[in-house]
Amino acid sequence: MTTPTIRDAYTAWSTIYDLDHNSTRDLDHIVVQQILGPNRYGTILELGCGTGKNSALLRQISQQHYAFDFSPGMLAQARSKPGLTEARFSLADLIGPWPIAPACADLITFNLVLEHIPDLNHIFREARRVLRPGGQVFLCELHPFKQYQGKQAVFQQGDQEIPVTAYLHHLSDFTQAAESAGFRLDHFAEWWVDADHTVPPRLASMRFSP
């Protein structure tokens, strides 16, 4: 079987993404609630919004919220959710130049998306370009310890398990790419499901500022 592109895989997954049992997805939402939920921001850019699992919360804590994804299927699911029909969703591929004006964002978020991006240096350079002075970048991603064990995003299509192409980024890859773009690390945390600390952490979250 031919491996689908990342875009095609997520578009195929989109109709069942919210229905599947997915501990990683659910834990990511908890992380966003705990880390970002108590705060308030001017303009938030949600990059890699998927089906909008975090979009409603990000809208609530911002004056303006813009969400981007490169999968038409994922965006269609996000737009159909109650309370999000009027949200500002746009199609964009993060591996190229972002269709975003310079110095327009107070917070940029990435959630379970950067494992599918080959070049973190490009991501942080673009983030630096579109971030306002005093802004922040927040990410919550699959922990590389899980990838060391061979874990990656997969979904079920009929009787087949479809893996989604992923790239391994060590924790130091994130911090070095961020530092090269002029960011410093303000927050780092590791996250487990059901507080099971006898296994490697499932997610890592980081927050950077210029």
PyRosetta script that sets phi, psi and omega in degrees:
from pyrosetta import init, pose_from_sequence

init()
pose = pose_from_sequence("MTTPTIRDAYTAWSTIYDLDHNSTRDLDHIVVQQILGPNRYGTILELGCGTGKNSALLRQISQQHYAFDFSPGMLAQARSKPGLTEARFSLADLIGPWPIAPACADLITFNLVLEHIPDLNHIFREARRVLRPGGQVFLCELHPFKQYQGKQAVFQQGDQEIPVTAYLHHLSDFTQAAESAGFRLDHFAEWWVDADHTVPPRLASMRFSP")
pose.set_psi(1, 136.7)
pose.set_omega(1, 178.2)
pose.set_phi(2, -73.7)
pose.set_psi(2, 132.0)
pose.set_omega(2, 178.1)
pose.set_phi(3, -70.5)
pose.set_psi(3, 125.7)
pose.set_omega(3, -179.4)
pose.set_phi(4, -70.0)
pose.set_psi(4, 156.6)
pose.set_omega(4, 171.8)
pose.set_phi(5, -64.6)
pose.set_psi(5, 162.4)
pose.set_omega(5, 179.5)
pose.set_phi(6, -60.2)
pose.set_psi(6, -42.6)
pose.set_omega(6, 179.5)
pose.set_phi(7, -61.8)
pose.set_psi(7, -47.2)
pose.set_omega(7, -179.0)
pose.set_phi(8, -65.2)
pose.set_psi(8, -37.0)
pose.set_omega(8, 179.7)
pose.set_phi(9, -63.7)
pose.set_psi(9, -46.0)
pose.set_omega(9, -179.2)
pose.set_phi(10, -70.2)
pose.set_psi(10, -32.1)
pose.set_omega(10, 175.8)
pose.set_phi(11, -66.7)
pose.set_psi(11, -40.1)
pose.set_omega(11, 176.3)
pose.set_phi(12, -65.8)
pose.set_psi(12, -35.4)
pose.set_omega(12, -178.2)
pose.set_phi(13, -76.8)
pose.set_psi(13, -21.9)
pose.set_omega(13, -166.0)
pose.set_phi(14, -57.5)
pose.set_psi(14, -37.1)
pose.set_omega(14, -174.5)
pose.set_phi(15, -72.3)
pose.set_psi(15, -19.8)
pose.set_omega(15, -179.7)
pose.set_phi(16, -118.0)
pose.set_psi(16, 0.9)
pose.set_omega(16, -173.3)
pose.set_phi(17, -57.6)
pose.set_psi(17, -43.8)
pose.set_omega(17, -177.9)
pose.set_phi(18, -76.7)
pose.set_psi(18, -16.0)
pose.set_omega(18, -176.0)
pose.set_phi(19, -94.1)
pose.set_psi(19, -25.5)
pose.set_omega(19, -178.7)
pose.set_phi(20, -64.6)
pose.set_psi(20, 148.8)
pose.set_omega(20, 166.6)
pose.set_phi(21, -68.9)
pose.set_psi(21, 120.1)
pose.set_omega(21, -174.1)
pose.set_phi(22, -149.3)
pose.set_psi(22, 93.8)
pose.set_omega(22, -177.4)
pose.set_phi(23, -66.0)
pose.set_psi(23, -32.6)
pose.set_omega(23, 179.5)
pose.set_phi(24, -65.9)
pose.set_psi(24, -47.7)
pose.set_omega(24, 177.4)
pose.set_phi(25, -58.1)
pose.set_psi(25, -46.3)
pose.set_omega(25, -176.6)
pose.set_phi(26, -68.1)
pose.set_psi(26, -38.0)
pose.set_omega(26, 178.5)
pose.set_phi(27, -67.1)
pose.set_psi(27, -38.3)
pose.set_omega(27, 177.7)
pose.set_phi(28, -58.5)
pose.set_psi(28, -41.4)
pose.set_omega(28, 179.9)
pose.set_phi(29, -64.7)
pose.set_psi(29, -38.5)
pose.set_omega(29, 177.5)
pose.set_phi(30, -63.2)
pose.set_psi(30, -41.8)
pose.set_omega(30, 179.0)
pose.set_phi(31, -60.8)
pose.set_psi(31, -45.5)
pose.set_omega(31, 179.7)
pose.set_phi(32, -61.4)
pose.set_psi(32, -42.2)
pose.set_omega(32, 178.5)
pose.set_phi(33, -61.4)
pose.set_psi(33, -44.0)
pose.set_omega(33, -175.5)
pose.set_phi(34, -72.9)
pose.set_psi(34, -42.1)
pose.set_omega(34, -173.3)
pose.set_phi(35, -85.5)
pose.set_psi(35, -43.6)
pose.set_omega(35, -175.0)
pose.set_phi(36, -100.3)
pose.set_psi(36, -27.9)
pose.set_omega(36, -173.6)
pose.set_phi(37, -53.4)
pose.set_psi(37, -39.9)
pose.set_omega(37, -178.8)
pose.set_phi(38, -74.2)
pose.set_psi(38, -8.1)
pose.set_omega(38, -172.9)
pose.set_phi(39, -99.4)
pose.set_psi(39, 169.4)
pose.set_omega(39, 175.1)
pose.set_phi(40, -132.3)
pose.set_psi(40, 142.1)
pose.set_omega(40, -174.9)
pose.set_phi(41, -134.1)
pose.set_psi(41, 160.6)
pose.set_omega(41, 173.1)
pose.set_phi(42, -74.9)
pose.set_psi(42, -85.0)
pose.set_omega(42, -179.4)
pose.set_phi(43, -110.9)
pose.set_psi(43, 125.9)
pose.set_omega(43, 176.5)
pose.set_phi(44, -108.9)
pose.set_psi(44, 132.9)
pose.set_omega(44, 169.6)
pose.set_phi(45, -107.0)
pose.set_psi(45, 116.4)
pose.set_omega(45, 178.3)
pose.set_phi(46, -100.0)
pose.set_psi(46, 107.8)
pose.set_omega(46, -173.4)
pose.set_phi(47, -104.7)
pose.set_psi(47, 117.0)
pose.set_omega(47, -172.5)
pose.set_phi(48, 85.2)
pose.set_psi(48, 53.1)
pose.set_omega(48, -172.2)
pose.set_phi(49, -74.8)
pose.set_psi(49, -17.1)
pose.set_omega(49, -179.2)
pose.set_phi(50, 59.9)
pose.set_psi(50, -133.8)
pose.set_omega(50, -179.0)
pose.set_phi(51, -83.8)
pose.set_psi(51, 10.3)
pose.set_omega(51, 178.4)
pose.set_phi(52, 83.0)
pose.set_psi(52, 26.9)
pose.set_omega(52, -176.0)
pose.set_phi(53, -62.6)
pose.set_psi(53, -28.1)
pose.set_omega(53, 178.1)
pose.set_phi(54, -109.6)
pose.set_psi(54, -2.5)
pose.set_omega(54, -170.2)
pose.set_phi(55, -65.1)
pose.set_psi(55, -40.9)
pose.set_omega(55, -178.3)
pose.set_phi(56, -61.7)
pose.set_psi(56, -43.9)
pose.set_omega(56, 178.6)
pose.set_phi(57, -64.1)
pose.set_psi(57, -44.2)
pose.set_omega(57, -178.6)
pose.set_phi(58, -65.2)
pose.set_psi(58, -33.1)
pose.set_omega(58, 175.2)
pose.set_phi(59, -65.8)
pose.set_psi(59, -39.3)
pose.set_omega(59, -177.7)
pose.set_phi(60, -65.9)
pose.set_psi(60, -31.8)
pose.set_omega(60, -173.9)
pose.set_phi(61, -99.7)
pose.set_psi(61, 10.6)
pose.set_omega(61, -178.7)
pose.set_phi(62, -130.0)
pose.set_psi(62, 156.6)
pose.set_omega(62, 170.9)
pose.set_phi(63, -78.7)
pose.set_psi(63, -35.7)
pose.set_omega(63, 175.8)
pose.set_phi(64, -137.4)
pose.set_psi(64, 138.5)
pose.set_omega(64, -177.0)
pose.set_phi(65, -134.8)
pose.set_psi(65, 126.7)
pose.set_omega(65, 177.4)
pose.set_phi(66, -124.4)
pose.set_psi(66, 131.9)
pose.set_omega(66, -176.4)
pose.set_phi(67, -121.8)
pose.set_psi(67, 138.7)
pose.set_omega(67, -176.2)
pose.set_phi(68, -130.5)
pose.set_psi(68, 144.5)
pose.set_omega(68, 171.7)
pose.set_phi(69, -154.6)
pose.set_psi(69, 157.9)
pose.set_omega(69, -179.0)
pose.set_phi(70, -101.3)
pose.set_psi(70, 1.3)
pose.set_omega(70, 178.8)
pose.set_phi(71, -102.2)
pose.set_psi(71, 114.3)
pose.set_omega(71, 177.1)
pose.set_phi(72, -57.9)
pose.set_psi(72, -35.2)
pose.set_omega(72, 179.6)
pose.set_phi(73, -65.9)
pose.set_psi(73, -43.5)
pose.set_omega(73, 178.3)
pose.set_phi(74, -63.3)
pose.set_psi(74, -43.5)
pose.set_omega(74, 179.1)
pose.set_phi(75, -63.6)
pose.set_psi(75, -37.4)
pose.set_omega(75, 178.3)
pose.set_phi(76, -62.2)
pose.set_psi(76, -40.2)
pose.set_omega(76, 177.6)
pose.set_phi(77, -65.7)
pose.set_psi(77, -41.6)
pose.set_omega(77, -179.7)
pose.set_phi(78, -63.4)
pose.set_psi(78, -44.2)
pose.set_omega(78, -177.8)
pose.set_phi(79, -65.4)
pose.set_psi(79, -24.5)
pose.set_omega(79, -176.2)
pose.set_phi(80, -85.5)
pose.set_psi(80, -6.8)
pose.set_omega(80, -175.6)
pose.set_phi(81, -75.5)
pose.set_psi(81, 143.0)
pose.set_omega(81, 177.4)
pose.set_phi(82, -55.7)
pose.set_psi(82, 133.7)
pose.set_omega(82, 179.3)
pose.set_phi(83, 84.9)
pose.set_psi(83, -6.1)
pose.set_omega(83, -178.2)
pose.set_phi(84, -118.1)
pose.set_psi(84, 3.9)
pose.set_omega(84, -176.5)
pose.set_phi(85, -63.5)
pose.set_psi(85, -25.9)
pose.set_omega(85, 179.7)
pose.set_phi(86, -103.0)
pose.set_psi(86, 7.3)
pose.set_omega(86, -179.2)
pose.set_phi(87, -70.1)
pose.set_psi(87, 158.8)
pose.set_omega(87, -177.3)
pose.set_phi(88, -92.7)
pose.set_psi(88, 88.8)
pose.set_omega(88, 177.7)
pose.set_phi(89, -102.5)
pose.set_psi(89, 138.8)
pose.set_omega(89, -179.2)
pose.set_phi(90, -139.8)
pose.set_psi(90, 151.2)
pose.set_omega(90, 176.9)
pose.set_phi(91, -85.7)
pose.set_psi(91, 128.3)
pose.set_omega(91, 179.4)
pose.set_phi(92, -158.6)
pose.set_psi(92, 142.3)
pose.set_omega(92, 175.9)
pose.set_phi(93, -105.0)
pose.set_psi(93, 117.8)
pose.set_omega(93, -172.5)
pose.set_phi(94, -72.9)
pose.set_psi(94, -13.8)
pose.set_omega(94, -177.4)
pose.set_phi(95, -78.7)
pose.set_psi(95, -12.8)
pose.set_omega(95, 175.7)
pose.set_phi(96, -107.3)
pose.set_psi(96, -170.6)
pose.set_omega(96, 175.8)
pose.set_phi(97, -60.5)
pose.set_psi(97, 134.7)
pose.set_omega(97, -178.8)
pose.set_phi(98, -79.4)
pose.set_psi(98, 137.8)
pose.set_omega(98, 178.6)
pose.set_phi(99, -81.4)
pose.set_psi(99, 56.0)
pose.set_omega(99, -172.5)
pose.set_phi(100, -134.2)
pose.set_psi(100, 136.1)
pose.set_omega(100, -178.5)
pose.set_phi(101, -69.3)
pose.set_psi(101, 152.4)
pose.set_omega(101, 177.6)
pose.set_phi(102, -64.5)
pose.set_psi(102, 150.4)
pose.set_omega(102, 171.2)
pose.set_phi(103, 49.1)
pose.set_psi(103, 52.3)
pose.set_omega(103, -178.0)
pose.set_phi(104, -118.8)
pose.set_psi(104, -8.6)
pose.set_omega(104, -171.1)
pose.set_phi(105, -116.7)
pose.set_psi(105, 142.1)
pose.set_omega(105, 173.0)
pose.set_phi(106, -96.1)
pose.set_psi(106, -25.2)
pose.set_omega(106, 176.8)
pose.set_phi(107, -145.6)
pose.set_psi(107, 133.6)
pose.set_omega(107, 173.7)
pose.set_phi(108, -117.4)
pose.set_psi(108, 131.0)
pose.set_omega(108, -179.4)
pose.set_phi(109, -120.4)
pose.set_psi(109, 143.6)
pose.set_omega(109, 171.7)
pose.set_phi(110, -130.0)
pose.set_psi(110, 127.5)
pose.set_omega(110, 179.5)
pose.set_phi(111, -134.6)
pose.set_psi(111, 113.4)
pose.set_omega(111, 177.4)
pose.set_phi(112, 55.3)
pose.set_psi(112, 41.1)
pose.set_omega(112, -178.8)
pose.set_phi(113, -125.7)
pose.set_psi(113, -30.6)
pose.set_omega(113, -170.8)
pose.set_phi(114, -74.0)
pose.set_psi(114, -15.9)
pose.set_omega(114, 173.8)
pose.set_phi(115, -65.8)
pose.set_psi(115, -17.6)
pose.set_omega(115, 179.9)
pose.set_phi(116, -99.9)
pose.set_psi(116, 8.4)
pose.set_omega(116, -179.4)
pose.set_phi(117, -110.1)
pose.set_psi(117, 122.4)
pose.set_omega(117, -176.5)
pose.set_phi(118, -73.3)
pose.set_psi(118, -30.3)
pose.set_omega(118, -171.3)
pose.set_phi(119, -120.6)
pose.set_psi(119, 100.9)
pose.set_omega(119, 178.9)
pose.set_phi(120, -70.9)
pose.set_psi(120, -27.4)
pose.set_omega(120, 179.7)
pose.set_phi(121, -60.8)
pose.set_psi(121, -42.5)
pose.set_omega(121, 177.4)
pose.set_phi(122, -61.4)
pose.set_psi(122, -42.5)
pose.set_omega(122, -178.6)
pose.set_phi(123, -60.0)
pose.set_psi(123, -47.7)
pose.set_omega(123, -177.1)
pose.set_phi(124, -74.0)
pose.set_psi(124, -30.5)
pose.set_omega(124, 174.5)
pose.set_phi(125, -64.1)
pose.set_psi(125, -44.8)
pose.set_omega(125, 178.9)
pose.set_phi(126, -66.8)
pose.set_psi(126, -38.8)
pose.set_omega(126, 177.8)
pose.set_phi(127, -61.4)
pose.set_psi(127, -41.0)
pose.set_omega(127, 178.5)
pose.set_phi(128, -63.6)
pose.set_psi(128, -35.8)
pose.set_omega(128, -178.8)
pose.set_phi(129, -66.9)
pose.set_psi(129, -40.0)
pose.set_omega(129, -172.3)
pose.set_phi(130, -95.2)
pose.set_psi(130, -4.8)
pose.set_omega(130, -178.5)
pose.set_phi(131, -85.0)
pose.set_psi(131, 139.7)
pose.set_omega(131, 174.3)
pose.set_phi(132, -78.1)
pose.set_psi(132, 158.9)
pose.set_omega(132, 172.0)
pose.set_phi(133, -56.1)
pose.set_psi(133, 134.0)
pose.set_omega(133, -178.1)
pose.set_phi(134, 85.0)
pose.set_psi(134, 0.1)
pose.set_omega(134, -179.3)
pose.set_phi(135, -78.9)
pose.set_psi(135, 177.8)
pose.set_omega(135, -177.3)
pose.set_phi(136, -139.1)
pose.set_psi(136, 154.1)
pose.set_omega(136, 171.3)
pose.set_phi(137, -116.6)
pose.set_psi(137, 128.4)
pose.set_omega(137, 178.6)
pose.set_phi(138, -121.3)
pose.set_psi(138, 135.2)
pose.set_omega(138, 175.0)
pose.set_phi(139, -136.1)
pose.set_psi(139, 147.2)
pose.set_omega(139, 172.8)
pose.set_phi(140, -137.3)
pose.set_psi(140, 114.5)
pose.set_omega(140, -169.8)
pose.set_phi(141, -133.6)
pose.set_psi(141, 160.9)
pose.set_omega(141, 173.9)
pose.set_phi(142, -56.1)
pose.set_psi(142, 128.3)
pose.set_omega(142, -177.0)
pose.set_phi(143, -66.5)
pose.set_psi(143, 135.4)
pose.set_omega(143, 178.9)
pose.set_phi(144, -60.1)
pose.set_psi(144, -24.4)
pose.set_omega(144, 176.2)
pose.set_phi(145, -58.5)
pose.set_psi(145, -35.0)
pose.set_omega(145, 176.2)
pose.set_phi(146, -68.1)
pose.set_psi(146, -39.7)
pose.set_omega(146, 178.6)
pose.set_phi(147, -66.6)
pose.set_psi(147, -33.2)
pose.set_omega(147, 176.4)
pose.set_phi(148, -59.7)
pose.set_psi(148, -28.6)
pose.set_omega(148, 179.0)
pose.set_phi(149, -87.7)
pose.set_psi(149, 4.7)
pose.set_omega(149, 178.4)
pose.set_phi(150, 89.3)
pose.set_psi(150, 11.0)
pose.set_omega(150, -179.4)
pose.set_phi(151, -82.1)
pose.set_psi(151, 145.9)
pose.set_omega(151, 174.1)
pose.set_phi(152, -161.2)
pose.set_psi(152, 171.4)
pose.set_omega(152, 179.3)
pose.set_phi(153, -66.4)
pose.set_psi(153, 129.2)
pose.set_omega(153, 176.9)
pose.set_phi(154, -140.4)
pose.set_psi(154, 154.9)
pose.set_omega(154, 173.5)
pose.set_phi(155, -143.3)
pose.set_psi(155, 161.4)
pose.set_omega(155, -176.7)
pose.set_phi(156, -97.3)
pose.set_psi(156, 127.1)
pose.set_omega(156, 175.7)
pose.set_phi(157, -126.5)
pose.set_psi(157, 102.5)
pose.set_omega(157, -172.3)
pose.set_phi(158, 65.6)
pose.set_psi(158, -125.2)
pose.set_omega(158, 178.7)
pose.set_phi(159, -99.8)
pose.set_psi(159, 14.1)
pose.set_omega(159, -179.1)
pose.set_phi(160, -113.0)
pose.set_psi(160, 141.6)
pose.set_omega(160, 173.6)
pose.set_phi(161, -96.9)
pose.set_psi(161, 120.1)
pose.set_omega(161, -174.6)
pose.set_phi(162, -103.5)
pose.set_psi(162, 114.7)
pose.set_omega(162, 174.6)
pose.set_phi(163, -80.5)
pose.set_psi(163, 146.9)
pose.set_omega(163, 177.0)
pose.set_phi(164, -103.0)
pose.set_psi(164, 126.3)
pose.set_omega(164, -177.4)
pose.set_phi(165, -50.7)
pose.set_psi(165, 130.8)
pose.set_omega(165, -177.8)
pose.set_phi(166, -137.2)
pose.set_psi(166, 156.0)
pose.set_omega(166, 178.4)
pose.set_phi(167, -118.2)
pose.set_psi(167, 138.1)
pose.set_omega(167, -179.7)
pose.set_phi(168, -82.0)
pose.set_psi(168, 121.5)
pose.set_omega(168, 173.6)
pose.set_phi(169, -119.0)
pose.set_psi(169, 118.3)
pose.set_omega(169, 175.1)
pose.set_phi(170, -69.9)
pose.set_psi(170, 160.8)
pose.set_omega(170, 178.4)
pose.set_phi(171, -57.1)
pose.set_psi(171, -38.6)
pose.set_omega(171, 179.5)
pose.set_phi(172, -67.3)
pose.set_psi(172, -25.3)
pose.set_omega(172, 177.2)
pose.set_phi(173, -64.3)
pose.set_psi(173, -39.7)
pose.set_omega(173, 177.8)
pose.set_phi(174, -64.3)
pose.set_psi(174, -49.8)
pose.set_omega(174, -175.0)
pose.set_phi(175, -68.8)
pose.set_psi(175, -36.4)
pose.set_omega(175, 179.5)
pose.set_phi(176, -70.4)
pose.set_psi(176, -40.5)
pose.set_omega(176, 177.5)
pose.set_phi(177, -64.6)
pose.set_psi(177, -40.5)
pose.set_omega(177, 178.8)
pose.set_phi(178, -64.8)
pose.set_psi(178, -46.0)
pose.set_omega(178, -179.3)
pose.set_phi(179, -62.2)
pose.set_psi(179, -39.5)
pose.set_omega(179, 179.7)
pose.set_phi(180, -62.5)
pose.set_psi(180, -28.6)
pose.set_omega(180, -179.8)
pose.set_phi(181, -90.4)
pose.set_psi(181, 0.3)
pose.set_omega(181, 177.0)
pose.set_phi(182, 97.3)
pose.set_psi(182, 22.1)
pose.set_omega(182, 178.5)
pose.set_phi(183, -105.9)
pose.set_psi(183, 157.8)
pose.set_omega(183, 170.0)
pose.set_phi(184, -120.8)
pose.set_psi(184, 151.4)
pose.set_omega(184, 179.8)
pose.set_phi(185, -83.9)
pose.set_psi(185, 121.5)
pose.set_omega(185, 179.1)
pose.set_phi(186, -104.2)
pose.set_psi(186, -21.4)
pose.set_omega(186, -174.9)
pose.set_phi(187, -150.1)
pose.set_psi(187, 139.4)
pose.set_omega(187, 171.8)
pose.set_phi(188, -146.1)
pose.set_psi(188, 134.1)
pose.set_omega(188, 177.3)
pose.set_phi(189, -150.1)
pose.set_psi(189, 152.4)
pose.set_omega(189, 175.7)
pose.set_phi(190, -114.9)
pose.set_psi(190, 148.0)
pose.set_omega(190, -169.4)
pose.set_phi(191, -133.1)
pose.set_psi(191, 136.3)
pose.set_omega(191, 178.7)
pose.set_phi(192, -118.3)
pose.set_psi(192, 158.2)
pose.set_omega(192, 172.0)
pose.set_phi(193, -86.4)
pose.set_psi(193, 131.7)
pose.set_omega(193, 177.1)
pose.set_phi(194, 56.1)
pose.set_psi(194, 31.0)
pose.set_omega(194, 176.8)
pose.set_phi(195, 53.0)
pose.set_psi(195, 32.3)
pose.set_omega(195, 179.9)
pose.set_phi(196, -85.7)
pose.set_psi(196, 90.1)
pose.set_omega(196, -175.8)
pose.set_phi(197, -88.1)
pose.set_psi(197, 12.5)
pose.set_omega(197, 176.2)
pose.set_phi(198, -89.7)
pose.set_psi(198, -2.9)
pose.set_omega(198, 177.9)
pose.set_phi(199, -123.9)
pose.set_psi(199, 163.2)
pose.set_omega(199, 178.8)
pose.set_phi(200, -59.2)
pose.set_psi(200, 148.4)
pose.set_omega(200, 179.5)
pose.set_phi(201, -61.8)
pose.set_psi(201, 149.4)
pose.set_omega(201, -177.4)
pose.set_phi(202, -85.2)
pose.set_psi(202, -39.2)
pose.set_omega(202, -176.0)
pose.set_phi(203, -129.9)
pose.set_psi(203, 155.4)
pose.set_omega(203, 170.6)
pose.set_phi(204, -126.3)
pose.set_psi(204, 135.0)
pose.set_omega(204, 176.7)
pose.set_phi(205, -119.2)
pose.set_psi(205, 145.4)
pose.set_omega(205, 179.5)
pose.set_phi(206, -142.4)
pose.set_psi(206, 148.6)
pose.set_omega(206, 172.9)
pose.set_phi(207, -130.2)
pose.set_psi(207, 132.2)
pose.set_omega(207, -176.8)
pose.set_phi(208, -122.3)
pose.set_psi(208, 151.9)
pose.set_omega(208, 172.2)
pose.set_phi(209, -138.7)
pose.set_psi(209, 154.7)
pose.set_omega(209, 179.7)
pose.set_phi(210, -66.0)
pose.dump_pdb("model.pdb")
